[in-house]
Amino acid sequence: MPSHSAKRIAVLTGAGGGIGQVLARRLLAEDYAVALIDKQRPDYEVGAAEEGNVLRMAADVTDGAALRDAARDVEAHFGGVHVLMVNAGIGPSGTVSQTGAALWDGVLDVNLTGAFNTMQAFLPAMRRSQGVRSVVLTSSVLATRGARNMAAYGASKAGAIGLMQCSAQEFAAEGITVNALAPGPVQTPLLDSLPGDALAELEKAVPMKRLGTPDDVASAAVFLAGPGATFITGQVLVIDGGLSGRAYWRDA
Ligand SMILES: NC(=O)c1ccc[n+]([C@@H]2O[C@H](COP(=O)([O-])OP(=O)(O)OC[C@H]3O[C@@H](n4cnc5c(N)ncnc54)[C@H](O)[C@@H]3O)[C@@H](O)[C@H]2O)c1
């Protein structure tokens, strides 16, 4: 018998990262049991009462077989999958002129092929589960807005939106929604490579005058995964404090 006390089951990749850790805690607070997946087994603490609702796993999203094993283990342990948060990602910079094959392949492998592998591994268990079911991919505002030195990253995140839109059509008739989040800059280790003054400049450029927080992203993810969003599918929800909507050339 599956052993957990939660109402619904969620799977989260990139669970050890800045957004992942906060999202995991939010999902537990919302009464999900959560399978935490990252390249290294995520070992951070959750509340003692919640520990029985957590399954910690190591899997590289570029390894489809490892993800299929993980999916089998999650289904055996928790009894199903309702929510899939496709969140693992890397964000190295590079212009089109400078990006070598290794960087290009590495970013596409994790951010796009990894998202595909994750969905292909876990969707069969979701189809066997009942009730509200949803996939939420973490894309980026860089999928639809250009940054001169983020060629591979922007392409991978745009690809993830294409993947999301096609799978939203594929699974709509079964009641499984598939949507994407498009965060602007969020204060996490992913931004560590930016120099301090670049972060300050970025903050100033955001109409709300701050960077996003993992909580901002988690709130949107929980909404899209939940019972209030069951007729929303194939959409991109932007979480950027107004940044990508800003006509900066007309600002006073
Ligand atoms: N932080 C931002 O500004 C920002 C903005 C837009 C989108 N995003 C996206 O949000 C998601 C989470 O990013 P974050 O900000 O928490 O960054 P992060 O670097 O803190 O976390 C990313 C996590 O993904 C994991 N990961 C990387 N490669 C993996 C692999 N091959 N297999 C399994 N796990 C792997 C890492 O170990 C890490 O725990 C990413 O997809 C990122 O592209 C972040």
Ligand as a Chemical Component Dictionary entry (heavy atoms), coordinates in Angstrom:
data_LIG
# 
_chem_comp.id                   LIG 
_chem_comp.type                 NON-POLYMER 
_chem_comp.pdbx_formal_charge   0 
_chem_comp.three_letter_code    LIG 
# 
loop_
_chem_comp_atom.comp_id 
_chem_comp_atom.atom_id 
_chem_comp_atom.alt_atom_id 
_chem_comp_atom.type_symbol 
_chem_comp_atom.charge 
_chem_comp_atom.model_Cartn_x 
_chem_comp_atom.model_Cartn_y 
_chem_comp_atom.model_Cartn_z 
_chem_comp_atom.pdbx_ordinal 
LIG N1  N1  N 0  16.424 32.171 -11.600 1  
LIG C1  C1  C 0  15.953 32.788 -12.659 2  
LIG O1  O1  O 0  16.188 33.978 -12.860 3  
LIG C2  C2  C 0  15.083 32.044 -13.644 4  
LIG C3  C3  C 0  14.343 32.809 -14.570 5  
LIG C4  C4  C 0  13.543 32.142 -15.507 6  
LIG C5  C5  C 0  13.487 30.756 -15.511 7  
LIG N2  N2  N 1  14.229 30.043 -14.597 8  
LIG C6  C6  C 0  14.144 28.586 -14.664 9  
LIG O2  O2  O 0  13.687 28.101 -13.419 10 
LIG C7  C7  C 0  14.141 26.749 -13.241 11 
LIG C8  C8  C 0  14.751 26.619 -11.862 12 
LIG O3  O3  O 0  15.896 27.457 -11.808 13 
LIG P1  P1  P 0  16.492 28.089 -10.462 14 
LIG O4  O4  O 0  16.483 29.550 -10.625 15 
LIG O5  O5  O -1 15.877 27.473 -9.277  16 
LIG O6  O6  O 0  18.013 27.652 -10.657 17 
LIG P2  P2  P 0  18.943 26.720 -9.752  18 
LIG O7  O7  O 0  20.244 26.678 -10.466 19 
LIG O8  O8  O 0  18.911 27.212 -8.350  20 
LIG O9  O9  O 0  18.202 25.320 -9.809  21 
LIG C9  C9  C 0  18.203 24.479 -10.948 22 
LIG C10 C10 C 0  18.192 23.051 -10.456 23 
LIG O10 O10 O 0  18.165 22.174 -11.587 24 
LIG C11 C11 C 0  19.054 21.089 -11.328 25 
LIG N3  N3  N 0  19.543 20.489 -12.549 26 
LIG C12 C12 C 0  20.370 21.050 -13.461 27 
LIG N4  N4  N 0  20.678 20.169 -14.416 28 
LIG C13 C13 C 0  20.034 19.015 -14.098 29 
LIG C14 C14 C 0  19.972 17.735 -14.684 30 
LIG N5  N5  N 0  20.660 17.448 -15.806 31 
LIG N6  N6  N 0  19.209 16.783 -14.100 32 
LIG C15 C15 C 0  18.526 17.048 -12.971 33 
LIG N7  N7  N 0  18.558 18.249 -12.353 34 
LIG C16 C16 C 0  19.307 19.216 -12.910 35 
LIG C17 C17 C 0  20.199 21.727 -10.544 36 
LIG O11 O11 O 0  20.948 20.737 -9.841  37 
LIG C18 C18 C 0  19.459 22.704 -9.649  38 
LIG O12 O12 O 0  19.110 22.126 -8.408  39 
LIG C19 C19 C 0  15.133 26.491 -14.378 40 
LIG O13 O13 O 0  14.507 25.751 -15.394 41 
LIG C20 C20 C 0  15.473 27.880 -14.866 42 
LIG O14 O14 O 0  15.887 27.903 -16.207 43 
LIG C21 C21 C 0  15.004 30.665 -13.651 44 
# 
loop_
_chem_comp_bond.comp_id 
_chem_comp_bond.atom_id_1 
_chem_comp_bond.atom_id_2 
_chem_comp_bond.value_order 
_chem_comp_bond.pdbx_ordinal 
LIG N1  C1  SING 1  
LIG C1  O1  DOUB 2  
LIG C1  C2  SING 3  
LIG C2  C3  SING 4  
LIG C2  C21 DOUB 5  
LIG C3  C4  DOUB 6  
LIG C4  C5  SING 7  
LIG C5  N2  DOUB 8  
LIG N2  C6  SING 9  
LIG N2  C21 SING 10 
LIG C6  O2  SING 11 
LIG C6  C20 SING 12 
LIG O2  C7  SING 13 
LIG C7  C8  SING 14 
LIG C7  C19 SING 15 
LIG C8  O3  SING 16 
LIG O3  P1  SING 17 
LIG P1  O4  DOUB 18 
LIG P1  O5  SING 19 
LIG P1  O6  SING 20 
LIG O6  P2  SING 21 
LIG P2  O7  DOUB 22 
LIG P2  O8  SING 23 
LIG P2  O9  SING 24 
LIG O9  C9  SING 25 
LIG C9  C10 SING 26 
LIG C10 O10 SING 27 
LIG C10 C18 SING 28 
LIG O10 C11 SING 29 
LIG C11 N3  SING 30 
LIG C11 C17 SING 31 
LIG N3  C12 SING 32 
LIG N3  C16 SING 33 
LIG C12 N4  DOUB 34 
LIG N4  C13 SING 35 
LIG C13 C14 SING 36 
LIG C13 C16 DOUB 37 
LIG C14 N5  SING 38 
LIG C14 N6  DOUB 39 
LIG N6  C15 SING 40 
LIG C15 N7  DOUB 41 
LIG N7  C16 SING 42 
LIG C17 O11 SING 43 
LIG C17 C18 SING 44 
LIG C18 O12 SING 45 
LIG C19 O13 SING 46 
LIG C19 C20 SING 47 
LIG C20 O14 SING 48 
# 
